[in-house]
Each structure stands twice: as C-alpha cells, then as structure tokens.
Amino acid sequence: MEKAPSYLGTAFNDIRVRNLPGTIELADPSPAIAHLASYAAWADQSAAPFYESVHRAAEIVTATIEAQGSSHASAAY
C-alpha cells in the first residue's frame, strides 16, 4: 500500500489513498490461506521459509476457527 501511489502514478494522474480500517471475520480458513499464498512471487526476496510459514498460519487460522467458530483479523488499508 505504501508504494501503490507511486506505481499507479505512472499511469494515472489523480491518485488518492483512503484508509479503511476494519475487522475481517472468517468462518472458513480458505480466503486467509489463499491471500498468504498469493505472495509466493515475492518469496525469494526474503530469507523466511515462505511455504512453511503459510502452512503454519493455515494451521493457526484453522485451529482458531474450529475452537471459536471464526477468526478475526484487523485491517487498516
């Protein structure tokens, strides 16, 4: 998000950023897992074990949903 205005500014004249804070509630872990997995293209730019991290996050989200009925994530975009 921080770099989006400069990237988009090469093609568009009027770029505005609006912060939309909120909370996402998930009753199914699939969207969260798919979102994390979508960063695979940048995985080689980090020394972090990407696929293992996505797998562990999937375990945590799944366990939270099973225990509490849903998982919540705060978002500030």
C-alpha positions in Angstrom: 0.0 0.0 0.0 2.8 2.4 0.8 4.2 2.2 -2.8 0.9 2.0 -4.6 0.6 5.7 -5.3 4.0 5.9 -6.9 3.4 2.8 -9.0 -0.1 3.9 -10.1 1.1 7.5 -10.7 2.9 6.3 -13.8 -0.4 5.6 -15.5 -3.0 7.8 -13.6 -3.0 11.5 -12.8 -5.1 11.6 -9.7 -4.2 9.0 -7.0 -5.9 9.2 -3.6 -5.3 6.8 -0.7 -8.2 6.2 1.7 -7.6 4.3 4.9 -10.4 1.9 5.5 -9.9 0.3 8.9 -12.0 -2.6 9.8 -12.1 -6.2 11.0 -12.4 -9.3 8.8 -14.3 -12.2 10.2 -13.6 -15.6 8.7 -15.6 -18.8 9.3 -13.6 -20.6 6.6 -9.8 -20.5 6.5 -9.5 -20.7 2.7 -9.5 -16.9 2.0 -6.8 -16.3 4.5 -4.7 -19.1 3.2 -5.2 -18.0 -0.4 -4.2 -14.5 0.5 -1.0 -15.5 2.1 -0.1 -17.9 -0.7 -0.6 -15.1 -3.2 2.7 -13.7 -2.0 4.7 -16.6 -3.4 6.0 -14.5 -6.2 8.0 -12.5 -3.7 9.0 -15.4 -1.5 12.6 -15.5 -2.9 13.1 -11.9 -1.7 13.0 -13.0 1.9 15.1 -15.4 3.9 11.9 -16.6 5.7 10.7 -20.1 5.0 7.7 -19.0 2.9 5.8 -22.2 2.4 6.4 -23.4 5.9 5.1 -20.0 7.2 1.9 -20.2 5.1 1.4 -23.8 6.3 1.8 -22.8 9.9 -0.5 -19.8 9.5 -3.1 -22.1 7.9 -2.9 -24.4 11.0 -3.4 -21.4 13.4 -6.3 -20.0 11.5 -8.0 -23.4 11.1 -7.5 -24.2 14.8 -8.9 -20.8 15.8 -12.0 -21.3 13.6 -12.5 -24.8 15.0 -12.2 -23.6 18.6 -14.1 -20.3 18.4 -16.3 -20.6 15.3 -14.5 -17.8 13.4 -11.2 -15.9 13.2 -10.8 -12.2 13.2 -8.1 -10.0 11.6 -7.8 -6.3 12.0 -7.2 -4.5 8.7 -6.1 -1.0 8.0 -5.9 -0.3 4.3 
